[in-house]
């Protein structure tokens, strides 16, 4: 077991040493990375819990007319938004759904986008501090190995923070883009569901009631 674990332990030691050589900016980048990918994973799991892609349209259209057969997250969603007996009530229910669910996804995705933008900026800030350390070593040093070591440390800090900021930002940007697309699909599903239910109510309201129709026929006679 130790033979197999030794390469991994050596790798993590080298990675940790390289991380520390990037200076204090690496700590800020690490925090941004944890928040960015943690929030992205949270949004991803919450969208998957909605189950809107796992239920075909034919099925949930059938559930609209047969409430007792509804099941799962989509069934619960239908129970919460199909209680309106008029178009106005239906609109209010879907607006409440937009405020409680869709708005929270919008907020999380905006914050994730901010984190993606902040990662390369922090890397650039680390680059500036590293170059300042380099120039400070050149100005204060008198040559020799000590000065060269300080210069090399400053250059290393500048390059490592820049690279790390880009490494964090690029996959974060792709992850955020995919989550935004999934979120747009969810909003389209809700809009489509509202249209289908509203059309059903509209047809119901347009159908003449039996009593009203009978009285109309008597008057016509």
C-alpha positions, 0 to 999 in steps of 0.5 A: 500500500505504501508503494502505491501511495508514495507517488501521490504523497510526493506529488501533493508535497510538491504541489503544496510547496509550489502553492506556498511559493506563490505568496499570499495571493494564492490564499485568496485564489484558493478561497475564490476557487472553493467558493466558485466550484462549491457554489457551482456544484450546489446549483448543479445539484439543485437543478438536477433535483427539479427533474424537469429533463427526466419527465417527458412532456407527454407524461406531465401533460397527462398529469395535468389532467390526472392529478392523482397520477402525479409523482416526483418533483414535477408532480409536486411542482404541478400540485403547487402551480395548478391550483389556480382556477383562473388565469389571474390566479395562475399568473400569481402562482407562477410569479411566486414560483419565479421569485422563490426558485428562479430568482435564487438560481439567478443570484447564485449564478451571478455570484459565481460569475463574479468569482470567475472574473475575480480569479485572474484579477487576483492572479494579476495582483499576485504578479504585481506584488511578485514583480515589486519583490523582484525589483526590491531585491535588485535595488536592495541587494549587492549581488551574489546568491542571496540577491539572485535567490530573492529575485528568483523568488519574486519572479516565481511568485509573479508567474505562479499566481498568474498561472493559477488565476487562469487555471481557476478561471477557465474551467470556472467559466465553462462550468458557469456557462453550462449551468447558465444553459441548464438554468435557461432550460429550466426557465423555458420549461416553467414558461411552457408549463404556464402556457399549457396550463393557462390554455387549459383554463382558457378553454374551460372558461370558454366552454358554456356551462350546462345550466347557462346553455339550457337557459339560453336555449329556452330564451331562444325558443 
